[in-house]
Amino acid sequence: MLPVALWILCSAAAADEHVVSPGQLEGRPEAADASPLQARVDAAPAGGVVVIEPGEYRGDLFLDRPLTLVGRDRPRLVGSGKGSVVRVRGADVTLDGFDIDGREGGDLGRDSSGVHVSAPGATIRKCRIANALFGIYLREASGATVALCRLRGIPGKDPGEKGSGIHVWNTDGFRLEGNDIADVRDGFYIQSSSRGVIRGNVARDLRYGLHYMFSDDNVFEDNLFENGAAGAALMYSKRIDFRRNRFLHNRGFASVGLLFKACDDVIAEDNLIADNARGILLEGSYRNVFRRNVVALSDAAIVLYDSSGQNRFEGNSFVGNMTPLDLVGRRTDTAFDGNYWSSNAEPDLDGDGLSDRPYRLSSVFDHLRGNLTAADLMSQGPAAAALAVAEETFPVLRAVPVEDHSPLVRPPVLDAVPQPEARPSSANGPGMLAALGAFGLGTAVMLGGRR
């Protein structure tokens, strides 16, 4: 039987085998499929500004020189249904203020998109894109900016029949800021693209909020990844910074808030990771630092493979999780120091703010849960309690312990951690703040301090 965490990775791999190569590049549309704006665009001088009046324009648009297209009162570009609606093939193109409809057409194998860019220096801003297989596709489009766009997929299609909201391939120095994405396969798919900034975006109601691989030196700040199979799944990458993001309500058999597979030298600080089946998963990953995060209301706060090493958790607040750690394997050198654990009952007799004894994160039962899927079936039953008693009575059962050597007895003040939204996590479930209140904790603990 496969370990729980391995099921997560296998299900991710089965979805699309991770690595995706771009399809055949779409060229200039046939005359019958071209937008009535094409003649104006072709006549405009390089570097010129073309202002598009309100109205609906049917057909696909091809941009092959530096131009700025500005929509006045949100003109509507409706594609032919045979391919990408706007095809950017020249450098330094700006598209600003349009509504774009893909008409549920095109071909996934050709990466048909609302806007498809395969040239450097593009800026796509304040566009609303719907009914397209991919929302915006950046293919070898270094220096691109996508800002303040609203992206929606094709209603009723399965995730495997859709593309991503924003797909980035072999593109360096990109910026994705203030975009709102829902009902697509993955909110962001980023592959072989480095030195980017992804800031202030929302990705919800999809498969992965962030699907990411072979991309180094990127920065993620102030984003929301919510209600998917995974908030973020990152693989084979280095030197990524995560700050002040929210990974919320990612639940299901293989769901996780933040997953790292073969990722090294990542810094994750001041993030809110809450109401996920598993909060953080690490497999084959080294030298990552988790600092001042809140991990709350998850079945397992951390799933840790023993193939990972030299990772550190310090100054975090772990609140209301069913178990602090599922260790897959027998031992780990991951260091836990100075974190707050709401399940820690050790006293602080000398009043220094630290428990008088280390807090033990893993038990025999936690070891079994991390290695045997069936152990989850009895996690709340008498068998789990019996194993806990046996562990205290018979030291021979004990695995190598994982401990926080300086656990905090009070939650730290974490002012930079963003708040959860004050709304229900599902139509039938309690809101996150109400659920925390059931633990006697409330908003102050989520933010890391009592005010």
DAGI-V816432 format. One record per pair of residues at least 6 apart in sequence whose C-alpha atoms are under 7 Angstrom apart, sorted by sequence separation. I is the first residue (numbers start at 1). J is the second residue. D is the distance in whole Angstrom. If there is no record, write none. Layout:
BEGIN
i = (I	I)
j = (J	J)
d = (D	D)
END
This chain:
BEGIN
i = (79	106	129	181	203	225	250	273	295	348	369	378	391	424	425	436	444	250	348	349	368	369	391	424	425	444	347	348	423	424	248	346	347	422	433	247	346	433	346	422	102	101	100	151	114	344	135	165	187	209	231	257	279	85	209	49	50	51	52	53	54	114	46	47	48	49	50	51	52	53	54	56	57	58	59	60	113	165	187	209	231	257	279	365	46	47	48	49	50	51	52	54	55	56	57	58	59	60	113	114	115	116	117	118	121	133	164	186	208	230	256	278	301	36	46	51	54	55	56	57	58	59	81	112	113	114	115	116	117	118	119	120	121	123	124	125	126	128	129	130	131	132	133	163	164	165	166	167	168	169	170	172	173	175	176	177	178	180	181	182	185	186	187	188	189	190	191	192	194	195	197	198	199	200	202	203	204	205	206	207	208	209	210	211	212	213	214	216	217	219	220	221	222	224	225	226	227	229	255	256	257	258	259	260	261	262	264	265	267	268	269	270	272	273	274	275	277	278	279	280	281	282	283	300	35	53	58	76	77	78	79	81	83	84	112	113	114	115	116	117	118	119	120	121	122	123	124	125	126	127	128	129	130	131	132	162	163	164	165	166	167	168	169	170	171	172	173	174	175	176	177	178	179	180	181	182	183	184	185	186	187	188	189	190	191	192	193	194	195	196	197	198	199	200	201	202	203	204	205	206	207	208	209	210	211	212	213	214	215	216	217	218	219	220	221	222	223	224	225	226	227	228	229	255	256	257	258	259	260	261	262	263	264	265	266	267	268	269	270	271	272	273	274	275	276	277	278	279	280	281	282	283	286	287	289	290	291	292	294	295	296	297	299	300	301	302	303	304	305	306	312	313	314	317	318	319	320	365	35	38	52	74	75	76	77	78	79	81	82	83	111	113	118	120	121	122	123	124	125	126	127	128	129	130	131	162	164	165	166	167	168	169	170	171	172	173	174	175	176	177	178	179	180	181	182	183	186	187	188	189	190	191	192	194	195	196	197	198	199	200	201	202	203	204	205	207	208	209	210	211	212	213	214	216	217	218	219	220	221	222	223	224	225	226	227	229	255	256	257	258	259	260	261	262	263	264	265	266	267	268	269	270	271	272	273	274	275	277	278	279	280	281	282	284	285	286	287	288	289	290	291	292	293	294	295	296	297	298	299	300	301	302	303	304	305	306	309	310	311	312	313	314	315	316	317	318	319	364	365	35	38	60	61	62	63	64	66	74	75	76	77	78	79	81	82	83	113	117	120	125	130	164	169	172	177	182	186	191	194	199	204	208	213	216	221	226	256	261	264	269	274	278	283	284	285	286	287	288	289	290	291	292	293	294	295	296	297	298	299	300	301	302	303	304	305	306	309	310	311	312	313	314	315	316	317	318	34	35	60	61	62	63	64	65	66	67	68	69	70	71	74	81	108	159	160	164	168	186	229	230	231	232	233	234	235	236	237	238	239	241	242	243	244	246	247	248	249	250	251	252	260	283	286	291	296	300	306	309	314	33	34	35	60	61	62	63	64	65	66	67	68	69	70	71	159	229	230	231	232	233	234	235	236	237	238	239	240	241	242	243	244	245	246	247	248	249	250	251	282	300	306	33	34	63	66	67	68	69	70	71	104	105	229	230	231	232	233	234	235	236	237	238	239	240	241	242	243	244	245	246	247	248	249	250	364	84	85	86	87	88	89	91	92	93	94	95	96	97	99	100	101	102	103	104	134	230	235	238	243	248	419	83	84	85	86	87	88	89	90	91	92	93	94	95	96	97	98	99	100	101	102	103	104	133	134	135	136	137	138	139	140	142	143	145	146	147	148	150	151	152	153	84	85	86	87	88	89	91	92	93	94	95	96	97	98	99	100	101	102	133	134	135	136	137	138	139	140	141	142	143	144	145	146	147	148	149	150	151	152	153	417	29	84	88	91	96	101	134	135	136	137	138	139	140	142	143	144	145	146	147	148	149	150	151	152	153	84	139	142	147	152	415	364	414	28	364	411	413	414	364	413	414	325	412	413	324	325	411	412	411	328	362	326	327	362	325	326	360	361	328	360	361	326	327	328	360	326	359	360	358	359	358	359	33	358	159	358	359	358	104	355	354	355	354	355	354	355	108	353	354	353	353	338	336	337	340	336	337	338	339	340	330	331	336	337	338	339	340	330	337	338	340	340	26	25	23	24	23	23	22	317	320	292	293	317	272	270	271	272	270	271	294	244	244	244	249	8	7	5	4	3	4	3	4	3	4	2	3	1	2)
j = (85	112	135	187	209	231	256	279	301	354	375	384	397	430	431	442	450	257	355	356	375	376	398	431	432	451	355	356	431	432	257	355	356	431	442	257	356	443	357	433	114	114	114	165	129	359	151	181	203	225	247	273	295	102	226	67	68	69	70	71	72	132	65	66	67	68	69	70	71	72	73	75	76	77	78	79	132	184	206	228	250	276	298	384	66	67	68	69	70	71	72	74	75	76	77	78	79	80	133	134	135	136	137	138	141	153	184	206	228	250	276	298	321	57	67	72	75	76	77	78	79	80	102	133	134	135	136	137	138	139	140	141	142	144	145	146	147	149	150	151	152	153	154	184	185	186	187	188	189	190	191	193	194	196	197	198	199	201	202	203	206	207	208	209	210	211	212	213	215	216	218	219	220	221	223	224	225	226	227	228	229	230	231	232	233	234	235	237	238	240	241	242	243	245	246	247	248	250	276	277	278	279	280	281	282	283	285	286	288	289	290	291	293	294	295	296	298	299	300	301	302	303	304	321	57	75	80	98	99	100	101	103	105	106	134	135	136	137	138	139	140	141	142	143	144	145	146	147	148	149	150	151	152	153	154	184	185	186	187	188	189	190	191	192	193	194	195	196	197	198	199	200	201	202	203	204	205	206	207	208	209	210	211	212	213	214	215	216	217	218	219	220	221	222	223	224	225	226	227	228	229	230	231	232	233	234	235	236	237	238	239	240	241	242	243	244	245	246	247	248	249	250	251	277	278	279	280	281	282	283	284	285	286	287	288	289	290	291	292	293	294	295	296	297	298	299	300	301	302	303	304	305	308	309	311	312	313	314	316	317	318	319	321	322	323	324	325	326	327	328	334	335	336	339	340	341	342	387	58	61	75	97	98	99	100	101	102	104	105	106	134	136	141	143	144	145	146	147	148	149	150	151	152	153	154	185	187	188	189	190	191	192	193	194	195	196	197	198	199	200	201	202	203	204	205	206	209	210	211	212	213	214	215	217	218	219	220	221	222	223	224	225	226	227	228	230	231	232	233	234	235	236	237	239	240	241	242	243	244	245	246	247	248	249	250	252	278	279	280	281	282	283	284	285	286	287	288	289	290	291	292	293	294	295	296	297	298	300	301	302	303	304	305	307	308	309	310	311	312	313	314	315	316	317	318	319	320	321	322	323	324	325	326	327	328	329	332	333	334	335	336	337	338	339	340	341	342	387	388	59	62	84	85	86	87	88	90	98	99	100	101	102	103	105	106	107	137	141	144	149	154	188	193	196	201	206	210	215	218	223	228	232	237	240	245	250	280	285	288	293	298	302	307	308	309	310	311	312	313	314	315	316	317	318	319	320	321	322	323	324	325	326	327	328	329	330	333	334	335	336	337	338	339	340	341	342	59	60	85	86	87	88	89	90	91	92	93	94	95	96	99	106	133	184	185	189	193	211	254	255	256	257	258	259	260	261	262	263	264	266	267	268	269	271	272	273	274	275	276	277	285	308	311	316	321	325	331	334	339	59	60	61	86	87	88	89	90	91	92	93	94	95	96	97	185	255	256	257	258	259	260	261	262	263	264	265	266	267	268	269	270	271	272	273	274	275	276	277	308	326	332	60	61	90	93	94	95	96	97	98	131	132	256	257	258	259	260	261	262	263	264	265	266	267	268	269	270	271	272	273	274	275	276	277	391	112	113	114	115	116	117	119	120	121	122	123	124	125	127	128	129	130	131	132	162	258	263	266	271	276	447	112	113	114	115	116	117	118	119	120	121	122	123	124	125	126	127	128	129	130	131	132	133	162	163	164	165	166	167	168	169	171	172	174	175	176	177	179	180	181	182	114	115	116	117	118	119	121	122	123	124	125	126	127	128	129	130	131	132	163	164	165	166	167	168	169	170	171	172	173	174	175	176	177	178	179	180	181	182	183	447	60	115	119	122	127	132	165	166	167	168	169	170	171	173	174	175	176	177	178	179	180	181	182	183	184	116	171	174	179	184	447	397	447	62	398	445	447	448	399	448	449	361	448	449	361	362	448	449	449	367	401	366	367	402	366	367	401	402	370	402	403	369	370	371	403	370	403	404	403	404	404	405	80	405	207	406	407	407	154	406	406	407	407	408	408	409	163	408	409	409	410	404	403	404	407	404	405	406	407	408	399	400	405	406	407	408	409	400	407	408	410	411	110	110	109	110	110	111	111	411	439	414	417	448	417	416	417	418	417	418	446	416	417	418	425	254	254	303	370	370	371	371	372	372	373	372	373	372	373)
d = (5	5	6	6	5	5	6	6	6	6	5	7	6	6	5	5	5	6	5	7	6	6	6	4	6	7	5	5	6	7	7	6	6	7	6	5	7	6	7	7	6	7	6	6	6	7	6	6	5	5	5	6	6	6	7	6	6	6	6	6	6	5	6	5	5	5	5	5	5	5	6	6	6	6	6	5	6	6	7	7	6	6	6	6	5	5	6	6	6	6	6	6	5	5	5	5	5	6	6	6	7	6	6	6	7	7	6	6	6	6	6	6	6	6	6	7	4	6	6	6	6	5	6	6	4	5	5	5	5	5	6	4	6	6	6	6	7	6	6	6	7	6	7	6	5	6	6	6	6	6	7	5	6	6	6	6	7	6	6	6	6	5	6	6	6	6	6	7	5	7	6	6	6	6	6	6	6	7	7	5	6	7	6	6	6	6	7	5	7	6	6	6	7	6	6	6	6	6	7	6	6	6	6	6	6	6	5	7	6	6	6	7	6	6	6	6	5	6	6	6	6	6	6	6	6	6	7	6	6	6	6	5	7	7	6	5	6	6	6	6	6	5	5	5	5	5	5	5	5	5	5	5	5	5	6	6	5	5	5	5	5	5	5	5	5	5	5	5	5	5	5	5	5	5	5	5	6	6	5	5	5	5	5	5	5	5	5	5	5	5	5	5	5	5	5	5	5	5	5	5	5	5	5	4	5	5	5	5	5	5	5	5	5	5	5	5	5	5	5	5	5	5	6	6	5	5	5	5	5	5	5	5	5	5	5	5	5	5	5	5	5	5	5	5	5	5	5	5	5	5	5	5	6	7	6	6	6	7	6	6	6	7	6	6	6	6	6	6	6	6	6	6	6	6	6	6	6	6	5	6	7	6	6	5	5	5	5	7	6	4	7	6	5	6	5	6	6	6	6	5	6	6	6	6	4	5	6	6	6	6	6	6	5	7	6	5	6	6	6	6	5	6	6	7	6	5	6	6	6	6	7	6	5	6	5	6	6	6	6	5	6	6	6	6	6	7	6	6	6	6	6	5	5	6	5	7	6	6	6	5	6	6	6	6	5	7	7	6	6	6	6	6	6	5	7	6	5	6	6	6	5	5	6	6	6	6	5	7	6	6	6	6	6	5	5	5	5	5	5	5	5	5	5	5	5	5	5	5	5	5	5	5	5	5	5	5	7	6	5	5	5	5	5	5	5	5	5	7	7	4	7	7	6	6	6	6	6	5	6	6	6	6	6	4	4	7	6	6	6	6	7	6	6	7	6	6	6	6	6	6	7	6	6	6	6	6	7	6	6	6	6	7	6	4	7	6	5	6	6	6	6	4	6	6	6	6	5	6	6	6	6	6	6	6	6	7	6	5	6	6	6	5	5	6	6	6	5	5	5	5	5	5	5	4	6	7	6	6	6	6	6	6	7	7	7	6	7	6	7	5	7	6	6	6	6	7	7	6	7	6	6	6	7	6	6	6	7	7	5	6	7	6	6	6	6	6	6	6	6	5	5	5	6	6	6	6	4	6	5	5	5	5	5	5	5	5	5	5	5	5	5	5	5	5	5	5	5	5	5	5	5	5	5	5	5	5	5	5	7	7	5	6	6	6	5	6	6	6	6	6	5	7	7	6	6	6	6	6	6	5	7	6	5	6	6	6	6	4	6	6	6	6	5	7	7	5	7	6	6	6	6	5	6	7	6	6	6	7	6	6	6	6	5	5	7	7	6	6	6	6	7	5	5	5	5	5	5	5	6	5	4	5	5	5	5	5	5	5	5	5	5	7	7	5	4	7	6	6	6	6	6	5	6	6	6	6	7	6	6	6	7	6	6	6	6	6	5	6	5	6	6	6	6	5	6	6	6	6	4	5	5	5	5	5	5	5	5	5	5	5	5	5	5	5	5	5	5	5	5	5	6	6	6	7	7	6	7	6	6	6	6	6	6	5	6	5	6	6	6	6	5	6	6	7	6	5	6	7	6	6	7	6	7	6	6	6	6	7	5	6	4	7	6	5	4	6	6	5	6	6	7	6	6	6	6	7	6	7	6	5	6	5	7	5	5	4	5	5	6	6	5	6	7	6	4	7	6	6	6	6	7	6	6	6	6	5	6	7	6	5	6	7	7	7	5	6	5	6	5	5	5	7	6	7	5	5	6	6	7	7	6	7	5	7	7	5	5	4	6	7	6	7	6	7	7	6	6	6	6	5	7	7	7	6	6	6	5	7	7	6	6	7	5	7	5	5	7	6	7	7)
END
